[in-house]
């Protein structure tokens, strides 16, 4: 039996889904009496929750009741978690510098170059990495899924900054503790 030619796939024209490495389509053709029936399973990896919602809405609008969209499965890639770690540390260092500038202004001093910046502690919690998610996720609401998939990180840095107006003086700052959260870097809709 020869498979009918339907022309261009419906999924090729979807906006925001142009990258084939983030989308897999499995099509199954069968013959039922005198007609052909096609079932397609589409799995798309999104990095933007809003884009995912737009594509889901477009599919429902165009295909109506013939399409079933399963709830999304949220997770973070190792690269996204690594980016989060860097962002948290850089932000903590920036906060430390701003705090030091405010202290210097109070005493009428200038802030010099950093003599020592040390990342003392980094903590991470929450979020799902590489698709590992609890089995009870099927019974959760979308908001609960988003909350459980949110990754959090905090970083404590220690900085010693110089005072350029006095050659041997140093300003020693207390450690700066910075909390940061990262919401939904990656989400995957699994049919």
C-alpha positions in Angstrom: 0.0 0.0 0.0 1.4 3.4 -1.0 1.2 6.2 1.5 -0.7 9.2 0.2 1.2 12.4 -0.4 -0.2 15.2 1.7 2.3 17.8 0.5 4.0 20.0 3.0 3.7 18.9 6.6 1.4 21.0 8.8 4.1 21.3 11.3 6.7 22.7 8.9 4.8 26.0 8.7 4.4 26.5 12.5 5.8 29.8 13.6 8.5 29.5 16.3 9.2 25.9 15.5 11.7 26.3 12.6 14.5 24.5 14.4 14.2 20.8 13.6 16.5 19.6 16.3 13.9 20.8 18.9 11.0 19.1 17.2 10.3 15.4 16.4 7.3 14.4 14.3 6.1 10.7 14.1 3.4 10.1 11.5 1.4 6.9 11.2 -0.7 6.3 8.1 -3.3 3.6 8.0 -6.1 2.6 5.8 -9.6 2.4 7.2 -12.1 1.0 4.7 -11.8 3.3 1.7 -10.0 6.2 3.4 -6.6 6.9 4.8 -6.1 7.9 8.4 -3.1 9.7 9.7 -2.0 10.1 13.3 0.9 12.3 14.2 2.7 12.7 17.4 4.7 15.9 17.8 7.2 16.5 20.5 8.6 20.1 20.7 11.2 21.4 23.1 10.6 25.1 23.9 12.9 27.5 25.7 10.2 30.1 26.0 6.9 29.4 27.9 5.0 32.1 25.9 6.0 30.6 22.6 4.9 27.2 23.7 1.5 28.6 24.6 1.2 30.4 21.3 2.0 27.2 19.3 -0.4 25.1 21.4 -3.2 27.7 20.9 -2.5 27.8 17.1 -2.7 24.0 16.9 -6.0 23.9 18.8 -7.4 26.8 16.7 -6.4 25.1 13.4 -7.1 21.5 14.2 -9.9 21.8 16.8 -11.0 18.6 18.5 -8.8 16.4 16.3 -5.7 17.4 18.3 -4.8 16.5 21.9 -2.2 18.5 23.7 -0.8 17.0 26.8 0.5 19.2 29.7 4.1 20.4 29.4 7.0 18.7 31.1 9.3 21.3 32.5 13.1 20.9 33.1 16.4 22.8 33.0 19.3 21.8 30.8 22.7 21.5 32.5 23.8 24.5 30.4 20.9 26.6 31.8 21.9 25.7 35.3 25.5 26.6 34.6 24.3 30.0 33.2 22.3 30.5 36.3 25.3 29.9 38.5 27.4 32.5 36.6 24.6 35.1 36.6 24.1 34.7 40.4 27.9 35.1 41.1 28.3 38.1 38.7 25.2 39.8 40.3 26.5 39.2 43.8 29.9 40.8 42.9 28.0 43.8 41.4 26.0 44.2 44.6 29.1 44.0 46.6 30.7 46.8 44.6 27.6 49.0 44.8 27.5 48.5 48.6 31.2 49.4 48.8 30.7 52.6 46.8 27.9 53.7 49.1 30.1 53.1 52.2 32.9 55.1 50.6 30.5 58.0 49.8 29.5 58.1 53.4 33.1 58.6 54.5 34.0 60.9 51.6 36.4 58.3 50.1 36.9 56.9 46.6 36.6 53.3 45.8 39.6 51.7 44.1 40.2 48.4 42.3 39.4 45.1 43.8 42.3 43.3 45.5 40.5 40.1 46.2 37.1 38.7 45.1 36.2 35.2 46.3 33.1 33.2 45.8 32.6 31.6 49.2 29.4 29.6 48.7 26.9 28.8 46.0 23.7 27.0 46.7 21.1 25.6 44.3 17.7 24.2 44.9 14.4 23.3 43.1 14.0 22.7 39.4 14.2 19.6 37.3 17.4 18.9 35.4 17.4 17.0 32.1 13.9 15.7 32.3 14.0 14.2 35.9 10.6 14.9 37.4 8.6 13.4 40.2 6.0 10.8 39.2 3.2 12.8 41.0 3.5 15.6 38.4 0.5 14.3 36.5 -1.8 15.3 39.3 -0.4 18.8 39.7 -1.9 22.0 38.3 0.1 24.0 35.7 1.0 26.6 38.4 2.3 23.8 40.7 4.4 22.4 37.8 5.9 25.8 37.2 6.6 26.4 40.9 8.2 22.9 41.2 10.3 23.4 38.0 11.7 26.8 39.1 15.4 26.6 39.9 16.8 28.8 42.6 20.4 29.7 43.4 22.2 31.9 45.9 25.8 33.0 46.0 28.0 34.5 48.8 31.1 36.5 47.7 33.8 38.1 49.7 35.6 41.2 48.4 38.5 43.3 49.4 38.7 46.6 47.6 41.4 49.3 47.7 41.1 52.9 48.6 43.2 54.8 46.0 43.5 58.0 48.2 45.5 56.2 50.9 48.2 53.9 49.7 48.0 51.3 52.4 44.4 51.5 53.3 42.0 48.7 52.3 38.3 48.5 52.6 37.2 45.1 53.8 33.6 44.3 53.0 31.4 41.8 54.7 30.3 39.0 52.4 27.4 39.8 50.1 24.7 37.2 49.9 22.5 37.2 46.8 19.5 35.1 46.1 18.4 34.6 42.5 15.8 32.5 40.9 15.5 31.2 37.3 12.2 30.4 35.9 11.5 27.9 33.1 14.6 28.0 30.9 13.4 24.9 29.1 10.0 23.3 28.8 9.1 20.3 26.9 5.6 19.3 25.8 5.3 15.5 25.7 2.3 14.0 24.0 
